[in-house]
Amino acid sequence: MSEEDAQVSTDRPGGAATGLAAGDLAVDHALALLSSSMRFLLDVTPDNADEIREPFLAGEVDEPEFSYRELDADPDVLDAMLNFIAFDAVADPALGSLLRAKARDVRLQIEMLRARGTADFKNLSLELYGSVTPALREVAEHLLSDVPPEAPRADSVDAEEFRKLALAEFDYYREQDGDIAMNAEVRDDVVGVLVAGDTLMISQSAHIARERANALLQHEVGTHLVTQVNGAHQPIKLLGAGLARYDETQEGLAVLAEIACGGLTRSRLRQLAARVLTVDAMLAGASFREAFNALTAAEFTPASAYTTVMRVYRGGGFTKDAIYLRGLVDLLAHVREDGNLGHLWLGKFALQDLPLVRDLAERGILAPARLTPRYVTEPFMAERLTAAADADLASLVMTLES
């Protein structure tokens, strides 16, 4: 047997050998390391968004000028590293298809880092995340017209309290498996709450409605961190870093988690719709102020409208925020037609790649998930998801509240 044909057999949960050639796994590992080394979302998020908020809301600034942190890695070096990886040498057809698709995404991200603040950024974002289809725009418009706004809730959780809630959530998962990495940080250079790798990052200025805190934990920890842990412990390491176009399914699955725990509110559903319509407005040429005015006219608070528009206009035009509602629509259709979510917790990948992932799992290449999301234990999870899948989106929250 040649070195290239040698099979890798490792002890892991489930006791199965990987069944993949060492060379194939080396390509996967190299791409996963490169992908994980990039701070993509941090690097395309303004580091002065909070400073500009008040002058903008006061009318002193019409079109915000955002600044960005210095890139941690040189895009030219990242590009050269990507070019060194021998994707054509991958023998397993399923894995080869997944790796080549991911390489395309990584290359687009590298180009977007080069293009921050230019018109090219928007065009690259369109290529990576797609646009807003007429069907998706219609769903978003329907939601904003048919889902009434909620009165703001005074009781909120600040950044430090949310971090403590997250640490308690980590303890729950460590009872399932003590050998996992989950971290939480309060930072002054992020907006809102996001996950990067194995770390939950919380903006120092974050204030989260108390009634939304558990849903946000199930979104960020129960979905993004759980799938990161499960994927990172697979022989195919890109399941932890994220396969091609994984974001849309991840965000759809994370919103399903909010539904499963009974925490999806009218305000949240309206927010997802507003993101789609703001992406659509940006692509149609609306100015930052025009997009902001459209949201305040739709009864969003000025602070909420600013954050939504900032997320979409950052970098030069970021279309990613349309994927939350698009992913939710696709996942609800999956629940309606298939009903099985189990394989989606194995790691981070797109719904369109589910057949390939199932194939790898059935061939014994993938290990069972180390963690099961907490929301799976919710007594009414199945009923909530079934009701959501069968409901018109505009009546979704009312269905859950009944």
C-alpha positions in Angstrom: 0.0 0.0 0.0 1.4 3.4 -1.0 1.6 6.3 1.5 -1.0 8.2 -0.6 -3.5 5.2 -0.3 -2.9 4.7 3.4 -6.2 4.8 5.4 -6.4 6.7 8.7 -7.8 4.8 11.6 -8.3 6.7 14.8 -10.2 5.9 18.0 -13.0 8.3 18.6 -16.7 8.3 19.7 -18.5 5.6 17.9 -15.3 3.6 17.5 -15.2 3.8 13.7 -12.2 4.4 11.5 -12.5 7.5 9.3 -12.2 5.6 6.0 -10.5 8.5 4.4 -7.0 8.7 3.0 -4.4 10.6 5.0 -3.8 12.9 2.1 -7.5 13.8 1.9 -7.6 14.7 5.6 -4.4 16.7 5.2 -6.1 18.9 2.6 -9.2 19.3 4.8 -7.1 20.2 7.9 -5.0 22.7 6.0 -8.1 24.5 4.7 -9.8 24.4 8.1 -6.8 26.0 9.7 -6.7 28.7 7.1 -10.4 29.4 7.4 -10.3 29.5 11.2 -7.3 31.8 11.2 -9.4 34.5 9.5 -11.4 37.0 11.7 -13.8 37.7 8.8 -16.8 39.1 10.6 -14.7 41.1 13.0 -12.6 42.5 10.2 -15.6 43.7 8.2 -17.4 45.2 11.2 -16.7 48.9 11.9 -14.8 49.7 15.0 -16.4 53.1 15.3 -20.1 52.1 14.9 -20.9 53.1 18.5 -19.1 56.4 18.3 -21.1 57.4 15.2 -24.5 56.3 16.5 -25.3 59.4 18.5 -24.1 62.0 16.0 -26.1 60.2 13.3 -29.3 60.0 15.4 -28.9 63.6 16.3 -28.8 64.5 12.5 -25.2 65.8 12.7 -24.0 63.0 10.4 -26.0 62.0 7.3 -23.8 59.3 5.8 -21.6 57.6 8.4 -17.9 57.1 7.6 -16.9 53.8 9.1 -13.4 52.8 10.1 -12.1 49.2 10.5 -9.5 47.4 12.6 -6.2 46.6 11.1 -6.2 43.3 9.3 -4.6 40.5 11.5 -3.4 38.6 8.4 -2.2 39.9 5.0 -4.7 38.9 2.3 -1.8 38.2 -0.1 -0.4 35.7 2.4 -3.8 34.1 2.9 -4.1 33.9 -0.9 -0.7 32.3 -1.2 -1.5 29.8 1.5 -4.8 28.8 -0.3 -2.9 28.3 -3.5 -0.5 25.8 -1.8 -3.4 23.5 -0.9 -3.7 20.6 -3.4 -7.4 20.2 -3.9 -7.1 18.2 -7.1 -5.3 15.4 -5.1 -8.4 14.6 -3.0 -9.5 11.1 -3.8 -12.9 10.9 -2.0 -15.4 12.4 -4.4 -17.8 13.6 -1.7 -15.1 15.2 0.3 -13.4 16.7 -2.8 -16.7 18.4 -3.8 -17.1 19.9 -0.3 -13.5 21.1 -0.1 -13.4 22.8 -3.5 -16.7 24.6 -2.8 -15.2 25.9 0.5 -12.0 27.0 -1.2 -14.1 29.2 -3.5 -15.8 30.8 -0.4 -12.5 31.4 1.3 -11.1 33.1 -1.8 -14.1 35.4 -1.9 -13.7 36.3 1.7 -10.0 37.1 1.1 -11.0 39.4 -1.8 -13.6 41.1 0.4 -11.0 41.9 3.0 -8.9 43.5 0.3 -12.0 45.5 -0.9 -13.3 46.9 2.4 -14.8 50.3 1.9 -15.0 50.0 -1.9 -17.7 49.2 -4.4 -16.0 45.9 -5.1 -16.9 44.7 -1.6 -20.7 44.8 -2.4 -20.2 42.8 -5.6 -18.1 40.2 -3.9 -20.7 40.0 -1.1 -23.4 39.3 -3.7 -21.3 36.5 -5.1 -20.8 35.0 -1.6 -24.2 35.5 0.0 -26.5 36.1 -2.9 -29.2 38.8 -3.4 -32.8 39.2 -2.3 -35.2 37.3 -4.6 -38.7 38.7 -5.3 -40.1 35.8 -3.3 -38.0 36.6 -0.2 -38.8 40.3 -0.5 -42.5 39.5 -0.6 -42.2 37.4 2.6 -40.3 40.3 4.4 -42.9 42.9 3.3 -45.7 40.6 4.4 -44.1 40.2 7.8 -43.7 44.0 8.4 -47.2 44.7 7.3 -48.9 41.9 9.2 -46.9 41.5 12.4 -47.6 44.4 14.7 -44.7 46.0 16.6 -44.3 45.3 20.3 -43.9 47.9 23.0 -40.2 48.2 24.2 -39.5 46.2 27.3 -37.7 48.1 30.1 -36.2 45.0 31.8 -32.9 44.1 30.1 -29.8 42.1 30.6 -26.4 43.9 30.3 -23.3 42.5 28.8 -21.8 41.1 32.1 -25.0 39.4 33.2 -25.4 37.8 29.7 -21.9 36.6 29.9 -22.7 34.9 33.3 -25.8 33.3 31.7 -23.6 32.0 28.9 -21.1 30.5 31.4 -24.0 28.7 33.1 -25.1 27.4 29.7 -21.5 26.2 29.0 -21.7 24.2 32.3 -24.8 22.4 31.0 -22.9 21.3 27.9 -19.9 20.3 30.0 -22.1 17.8 31.8 -22.6 16.1 28.4 -18.9 16.2 27.6 -16.2 17.7 29.9 -13.6 17.9 27.2 -15.1 20.8 25.2 -13.9 24.4 24.6 -16.5 27.2 25.0 -15.5 30.8 26.0 -17.3 34.1 26.5 -15.8 37.6 26.3 -17.2 41.1 26.8 -15.5 43.3 24.3 -15.5 46.9 23.2 -14.8 46.2 19.5 -17.9 44.1 18.5 -21.5 45.0 17.8 -24.2 43.0 19.5 -23.5 39.3 20.2 -21.6 37.0 17.9 -19.7 33.7 17.8 -16.1 33.5 16.4 -14.6 30.0 16.6 -15.2 28.7 20.1 -15.8 32.1 21.6 -19.0 34.0 22.3 -18.3 37.7 21.9 -20.6 40.2 23.6 -20.5 44.0 23.0 -19.7 46.0 26.1 -22.7 48.2 25.3 -25.1 45.3 24.8 -28.5 45.4 26.4 -30.7 42.4 25.7 -34.4 42.3 26.6 -34.7 39.8 29.5 -37.4 37.9 27.7 -35.1 37.3 24.8 -32.0 36.2 26.8 -32.8 32.5 26.7 -33.6 32.5 23.0 -30.4 34.3 22.2 -28.5 31.7 24.3 -30.1 28.9 22.3 -29.3 30.8 19.1 -25.6 31.6 19.8 -24.6 28.8 22.2 -27.2 26.0 21.5 -26.6 26.3 17.7 -23.4 28.1 16.7 -21.2 26.9 19.6 -22.7 23.4 19.8 -22.2 22.8 16.0 -18.7 24.3 16.3 -17.8 21.8 19.0 -19.4 18.9 17.2 -17.8 19.8 13.9 -14.3 20.4 15.5 -14.3 16.9 16.9 -15.1 15.3 13.5 -12.2 13.8 11.4 -13.3 16.4 8.7 -12.3 19.6 10.5 -14.1 21.9 8.1 -17.3 20.8 9.8 -16.1 22.9 12.8 -14.8 25.8 10.8 -17.8 25.7 8.4 -18.2 24.3 4.9 -19.2 26.4 1.9 -22.3 28.6 2.3 -22.9 27.2 5.8 -24.0 30.6 7.2 -27.5 30.5 5.8 -28.4 27.1 7.2 -26.7 27.9 10.5 -28.7 31.1 10.9 -31.9 29.4 9.9 -31.2 26.6 12.4 -30.4 29.2 15.1 -33.8 30.9 14.6 -35.4 27.4 14.7 -33.8 27.1 18.1 -35.5 30.3 19.2 -38.8 28.8 18.0 -38.1 25.5 19.8 -37.6 27.2 23.2 -40.6 29.4 22.7 -38.5 32.6 22.5 -39.2 34.0 19.0 -40.9 37.3 19.5 -42.7 39.6 17.1 -39.9 42.1 17.4 -37.4 39.4 16.4 -39.4 38.3 13.4 -39.8 41.9 12.3 -36.1 42.4 12.7 -35.3 39.5 10.3 -37.7 41.0 7.8 -36.2 44.5 8.2 -32.7 43.0 7.4 -33.9 41.6 4.1 -35.6 44.9 3.1 -32.6 46.9 4.1 -30.3 44.7 2.0 -32.7 45.1 -0.9 -32.8 48.9 -0.4 -29.0 49.0 -0.3 -28.7 47.0 -3.5 -31.2 49.4 -5.2 -29.0 52.4 -4.4 -30.7 53.8 -1.3 -28.4 56.0 0.9 -27.7 55.1 4.6 -30.1 57.8 5.7 -32.9 56.7 3.3 -32.6 53.1 4.5 -32.7 54.3 8.1 -35.8 56.5 7.4 -37.6 53.5 5.8 -37.2 51.5 9.0 -38.3 54.3 11.4 -41.3 54.8 9.2 -42.0 51.1 9.7 -42.1 51.8 13.5 -38.6 50.6 14.4 -36.9 52.6 17.1 -34.1 54.9 15.9 -31.4 52.9 17.8 -32.6 49.6 16.3 -32.9 51.0 12.8 -29.4 52.4 13.0 -27.9 49.0 14.0 -29.8 47.2 11.2 -28.7 49.7 8.5 -25.1 49.7 9.8 -24.9 45.9 9.6 -26.0 46.0 5.9 -23.9 49.0 4.8 -20.7 48.0 6.5 -17.7 47.3 4.4 -19.3 48.9 1.3 -22.5 46.8 1.2 -22.9 43.5 3.1 -25.7 41.2 1.9 -25.2 38.6 4.6 -28.2 39.8 6.7 -30.7 38.6 4.1 -29.7 35.0 4.9 -31.4 34.8 8.3 -34.9 34.9 6.9 -34.0 33.0 3.8 -32.4 30.2 6.0 -35.5 30.1 8.3 -37.8 29.7 5.3 -35.7 26.9 3.9 -35.4 25.1 7.3 -39.1 25.3 7.9 -39.7 23.7 4.5 -37.2 21.0 5.6 -39.0 20.4 8.8 -42.3 20.2 6.9 -41.0 17.7 4.3 -38.4 15.7 6.2 -38.7 16.5 9.9 -35.2 15.2 10.8 -32.8 17.8 12.2 -30.3 15.3 13.7 -27.6 15.4 11.1 -27.6 19.3 11.1 -26.0 19.3 14.5 -22.9 17.4 13.3 -21.2 20.6 12.2 -21.6 23.7 10.1 -22.7 23.1 6.6 -25.4 24.2 4.0 -28.7 22.4 3.8 -27.9 21.6 0.1 -24.9 19.6 1.4 -27.0 17.5 3.7 -27.1 14.5 1.3 -23.3 14.5 1.2 -23.0 14.8 5.0 -25.6 12.0 5.4 -23.5 9.9 3.0 -20.3 10.5 5.1 -22.2 9.6 8.3 -23.7 6.5 6.9 -20.3 5.3 5.7 -19.0 5.6 9.2 -16.7 8.5 8.4 -18.4 11.0 10.8 -18.7 10.5 14.5 -21.9 10.9 16.4 -22.5 14.5 17.8 -20.8 15.0 21.1 -23.4 17.6 22.2 -27.1 17.8 21.8 -28.7 21.3 21.9 -30.5 22.1 25.2 -33.6 23.1 23.3 -34.1 19.5 22.1 -35.1 18.8 25.7 -37.9 21.4 25.6 -41.2 19.6 26.3 -43.0 21.3 23.5 -40.2 21.5 20.9 -41.7 19.1 18.4 -45.1 20.8 18.6 -43.6 24.3 18.2 -41.5 23.3 15.2 -44.4 21.5 13.5 -46.8 24.4 14.2 -44.1 26.8 12.8 -43.6 24.7 9.7 -47.3 24.6 9.0 -48.0 28.2 9.8 -47.9 31.3 7.6 -44.8 33.2 8.7 -46.7 36.3 9.6 -48.9 34.3 12.0 -45.9 32.3 13.4 -45.4 34.2 16.6 -49.1 34.3 17.3 -49.1 30.5 16.8 -46.3 30.1 19.3 -47.9 32.5 21.8 -51.2 30.6 21.8 
